[in-house]
């Protein structure tokens, strides 16, 4: 799936969220799966979902996403995954009248000093179990799954299939899988980075022949601040809100891993009362920058409702403007829309890391665009 507003990270060949560059060489995530196989690692088989053909809510979900599959969770299988934390697994789930199988390896997404804070103090948190991998038989695909005590969040992206979203529905124990291209509600995400005066005149030299071939050992640490809206959206529960965030970040990290950019989640702050930010996106970003003057991380991103314009400072990693703001989807429909939020969050971090839009006249050493996307 190719998004309208693409980004190119400096010195990287492929560009954009859920967009892949292909060659005979394996991309880093597929290589991790291949490495486990070369070590004769056992991929433990799991099928934690059964198709629910008699769901009373099926019509509701079908009105929101065509060809959606309703599923019920096998709680014992989930408990086994969370408890045993296998290094590698093969997971199968129902999707559009067939079974889709993904091959997954453990993914460490948190820094050793990761901590959850709130406006009322530090909150103890037990992380989920996080995996990345591929659709079985498709080395050009990319997959990320996160497992918690009572929840599973997964996205499998492939040129042949699209973005397959798996998650729990709103106000129900039902799980669904669906292709996000078949959502009937439109994604409200837009990026306003070019409207910021701080980004005016930012140029970049991009040479596609200078592809970085190795995943750098250096790690960009990301601090996230969860606004009051997403907190209430997650049942006014700090653990649920943090699970939601880490599941999103697992996907974000997997996308960046696949482009040889190493990132990790270093700290999270959750507003359990009304947060202090208001106004237009650019104003909110400036308020965030001047309010959160110190944080545990290299980049800071504020996420809050509603899902409108998101915005970030460009090429800000080593300066005072290392901030971004994302208006995330407040899910007023029943089916989960994780991929929309992942798109916005990954996109704005890409700006912080140095990338303008590919349609910006800021590239190629002569201030021209890469494309018209």
C-alpha positions in Angstrom: 0.0 0.0 0.0 1.4 3.4 -0.9 0.5 6.5 1.0 -0.1 9.8 -0.7 2.5 11.8 1.3 5.7 9.8 1.3 8.9 10.3 3.2 12.5 9.4 2.4 15.0 9.0 5.2 18.5 10.2 4.4 20.7 7.6 2.9 17.9 5.0 2.6 16.7 3.6 -0.7 13.1 2.8 0.0 10.6 5.4 1.3 7.3 5.8 3.0 5.1 4.0 5.4 4.3 0.4 4.4 6.2 1.0 1.1 8.9 -1.5 0.4 12.0 -1.5 -1.8 12.7 -4.9 -3.3 15.9 -6.7 -4.4 17.3 -10.1 -4.3 18.8 -9.3 -0.9 16.5 -9.9 2.1 15.3 -6.8 3.9 16.4 -6.8 7.6 13.1 -8.2 9.1 13.0 -11.0 6.6 16.7 -11.6 7.3 16.0 -12.0 11.0 13.5 -14.7 10.2 15.9 -16.4 7.9 18.7 -16.2 10.5 16.5 -18.1 13.0 15.8 -20.8 10.5 19.5 -21.1 9.7 20.1 -21.8 13.4 17.5 -24.5 13.2 15.3 -22.5 15.6 12.0 -24.2 16.2 9.1 -22.0 15.1 6.4 -22.9 17.7 3.0 -23.2 16.0 0.0 -21.3 17.3 -3.6 -20.8 16.1 -5.0 -18.5 18.8 -8.2 -17.6 16.9 -11.3 -19.4 15.7 -13.6 -17.9 13.1 -17.0 -16.9 14.6 -19.6 -17.6 11.9 -22.5 -16.7 14.2 -21.4 -13.4 15.5 -24.3 -11.1 16.4 -22.1 -8.1 15.6 -21.0 -9.3 12.2 -23.3 -6.8 10.3 -21.9 -3.9 12.3 -18.4 -4.8 11.4 -19.3 -5.4 7.7 -20.8 -1.9 7.6 -17.4 -0.6 8.6 -15.0 -2.8 6.6 -15.9 -5.1 3.7 -14.9 -8.8 4.0 -14.1 -8.5 7.7 -13.6 -11.8 9.5 -14.9 -12.1 13.0 -12.9 -14.2 15.4 -12.9 -15.5 19.0 -9.7 -15.7 21.0 -8.4 -18.9 22.5 -7.4 -17.5 25.8 -5.2 -20.5 26.8 -3.1 -20.2 23.6 -2.6 -16.5 24.3 -1.6 -17.3 27.9 1.0 -19.8 26.6 2.5 -17.1 24.3 2.6 -14.5 27.0 4.0 -16.9 29.6 6.5 -18.9 27.5 7.6 -16.0 25.2 9.0 -18.3 22.4 11.9 -16.8 20.5 10.2 -17.7 17.2 6.7 -18.7 16.3 4.4 -19.5 13.4 1.0 -18.0 13.9 -2.1 -18.7 11.8 -5.4 -16.8 11.9 -8.5 -16.6 9.7 -8.6 -13.9 7.0 -11.1 -13.5 4.1 -12.2 -17.1 3.9 -8.7 -18.6 4.4 -6.0 -19.0 6.9 -3.1 -16.5 6.9 0.2 -17.7 8.4 3.0 -15.4 9.7 6.5 -16.2 10.8 7.6 -14.2 13.8 10.7 -13.6 16.0 10.9 -11.8 19.3 11.4 -8.1 19.1 12.9 -6.0 21.9 11.2 -2.6 21.6 12.0 -1.0 25.0 15.2 0.5 26.4 16.5 -1.0 29.7 15.4 2.1 31.6 11.9 2.3 30.1 9.4 3.8 32.5 5.8 4.9 32.5 4.9 8.2 34.2 1.6 9.9 34.7 0.6 13.3 36.0 0.2 11.5 39.3 3.5 9.8 39.4 5.3 6.7 38.3 3.1 3.7 37.2 4.4 0.1 37.4 4.0 -1.6 34.1 4.5 -5.1 32.8 5.3 -5.0 29.0 3.7 -7.3 26.5 5.5 -9.7 24.3 6.5 -8.2 20.9 7.3 -9.9 17.6 8.2 -9.0 14.1 8.4 -11.1 10.9 6.9 -11.8 7.6 3.9 -13.5 5.9 5.0 -17.0 5.4 6.5 -17.5 1.9 6.7 -13.7 1.2 10.1 -12.3 2.0 9.0 -8.8 0.8 6.3 -8.5 3.5 6.6 -7.1 7.0 4.6 -8.1 10.1 4.4 -7.0 13.7 2.3 -8.7 16.5 2.0 -7.7 20.1 0.6 -10.0 22.8 -0.8 -9.0 26.2 -2.7 -10.8 29.0 -6.0 -10.3 27.3 -5.3 -8.7 24.0 -3.5 -9.2 20.6 -2.6 -6.5 18.1 -1.2 -7.4 14.7 -0.6 -5.9 11.3 0.7 -7.9 8.3 1.7 -5.8 5.2 2.3 -7.3 1.8 2.1 -6.1 -1.8 0.0 -9.1 -2.6 -2.5 -8.6 0.2 -2.3 -5.0 1.5 -2.3 -4.1 5.2 -4.1 -6.8 7.2 -5.2 -5.5 10.6 -6.0 -7.9 13.5 -7.3 -6.6 16.8 -10.1 -6.4 19.3 -13.3 -4.5 18.5 -14.6 -1.7 20.5 -16.8 -2.6 23.5 -16.8 -6.3 22.7 -14.7 -9.5 23.2 -14.8 -10.0 19.4 -11.6 -9.9 17.4 -11.5 -9.1 13.7 -9.1 -9.3 10.7 -9.6 -7.2 7.6 -7.7 -5.4 4.8 -7.5 -1.7 5.7 -8.0 -0.7 2.1 -11.6 -2.0 2.6 -12.4 0.4 5.4 -15.5 2.5 4.5 -14.5 5.4 6.7 -11.6 7.5 5.3 -8.4 8.1 7.1 -8.3 11.8 8.2 -4.5 12.0 8.5 -2.8 15.0 6.9 0.6 16.4 7.6 1.2 20.1 8.2 5.0 20.1 8.4 5.4 22.4 5.5 3.3 25.0 7.2 5.8 25.5 10.1 8.1 28.5 9.7 10.8 26.5 11.5 10.8 24.1 8.6 11.1 26.8 5.9 14.2 26.4 3.7 15.1 22.9 5.0 17.0 21.1 2.2 18.5 17.6 2.0 21.0 15.9 -0.2 19.6 12.5 -1.2 21.6 10.0 -3.2 19.8 6.6 -3.7 23.1 5.0 -4.5 24.3 5.5 -0.9 22.1 3.0 0.6 23.1 2.0 4.1 23.6 -1.8 4.1 23.8 -2.5 7.8 21.5 -1.8 10.7 23.3 0.8 12.8 24.1 -0.1 16.4 23.2 3.4 17.5 19.7 3.7 18.7 17.3 6.7 18.6 15.3 6.7 21.8 11.7 7.9 21.5 9.6 9.5 24.3 5.9 9.4 23.9 3.3 11.5 25.7 -0.3 10.2 25.6 -2.9 12.9 25.9 -6.1 12.7 27.9 -8.2 11.7 24.9 -6.3 8.5 24.1 -6.2 7.7 27.8 -10.0 7.8 28.1 -10.3 6.0 24.8 -8.4 3.1 26.4 -10.8 2.8 29.3 -9.2 5.5 31.5 -6.6 2.8 32.3 -2.9 3.6 32.3 -1.9 0.0 31.6 -4.4 -0.3 28.7 -3.2 3.0 27.2 0.4 1.9 27.5 -0.4 -1.5 25.9 -2.0 0.4 23.0 1.0 2.6 22.6 3.6 -0.2 22.8 1.6 -2.2 20.2 1.7 0.8 17.9 5.4 1.3 18.5 6.2 -2.3 17.8 4.9 -1.7 14.3 6.7 1.6 14.0 10.0 0.0 15.1 9.5 -2.9 12.7 9.1 -0.4 9.8 12.2 1.5 10.8 14.1 -1.8 11.4 13.3 -2.7 7.8 15.0 0.5 6.7 18.1 -0.1 8.9 17.1 2.6 11.4 17.3 1.5 15.0 14.8 3.0 17.4 13.5 2.1 20.8 10.8 3.3 23.2 12.5 5.0 26.2 9.7 6.5 28.2 6.0 7.2 28.2 4.0 9.8 30.0 0.2 9.4 30.3 -2.2 12.3 31.1 -4.9 10.9 33.4 -6.5 14.4 33.7 -7.1 17.0 31.0 -3.8 17.7 29.3 -2.7 21.3 28.9 -2.6 21.4 25.1 -5.1 23.2 22.9 -5.5 25.0 19.6 -4.3 24.3 16.0 -1.8 21.5 15.4 1.2 23.9 15.0 0.2 25.7 18.2 -0.1 22.4 20.1 3.4 21.3 18.9 4.9 24.6 20.1 3.1 24.2 23.5 4.5 20.6 23.7 8.0 21.8 23.0 7.9 24.6 25.6 6.1 22.5 28.2 8.1 19.3 27.9 11.6 20.9 28.0 13.3 17.7 29.4 12.5 14.1 28.7 14.1 10.7 28.7 14.8 10.2 25.0 16.2 11.7 21.8 12.9 12.6 20.2 9.5 13.4 21.8 6.1 12.8 20.2 2.8 13.9 21.6 -0.3 11.8 20.6 -3.8 13.0 21.3 -7.2 13.3 19.7 -8.7 14.1 17.3 -7.2 12.6 14.1 -6.7 15.7 12.1 -3.4 17.3 11.0 -0.2 16.0 12.4 3.0 18.0 12.4 6.7 17.8 13.2 9.9 19.8 12.9 12.2 18.6 10.1 15.8 17.4 10.7 15.5 18.0 14.5 17.3 15.1 16.1 20.3 17.0 17.3 18.7 20.4 18.0 16.1 22.1 20.2 13.2 21.2 17.9 13.2 17.4 18.5 9.4 17.2 18.8 6.4 16.1 16.8 2.6 16.0 17.4 0.2 13.4 16.1 -3.6 13.6 16.1 -4.5 9.9 16.4 -7.8 8.3 15.5 -10.3 8.2 18.4 -11.9 5.1 16.9 -15.6 6.1 16.8 -16.1 2.9 14.7 -16.1 -0.6 16.1 -13.3 -2.2 14.1 -9.7 -1.2 15.2 -7.8 1.2 13.0 -4.2 0.7 14.2 -2.7 1.2 10.8 -4.0 4.8 10.5 -2.2 5.8 13.7 0.9 3.9 12.7 1.0 5.9 9.5 0.8 9.2 11.2 3.2 8.4 14.0 5.9 6.9 11.7 5.5 9.8 9.2 6.1 12.5 11.8 9.1 10.7 13.3 10.5 10.6 9.8 10.4 14.4 9.6 12.3 14.6 12.9 14.9 12.3 11.5 15.6 14.5 8.6 13.1 13.8 5.8 10.9 16.3 4.0 8.1 15.1 1.8 9.3 13.6 -1.4 7.2 16.2 -3.3 9.0 19.0 -1.6 11.6 21.0 -3.6 14.3 20.0 -1.2 16.1 17.1 -2.7 18.7 15.9 -5.2 21.3 18.6 -4.4 19.5 21.0 -6.7 16.3 21.8 -4.7 14.0 19.6 -6.8 11.3 17.0 -5.9 11.8 13.3 -6.0 8.2 12.7 -7.2 4.7 14.3 -7.1 3.3 12.0 -4.4 
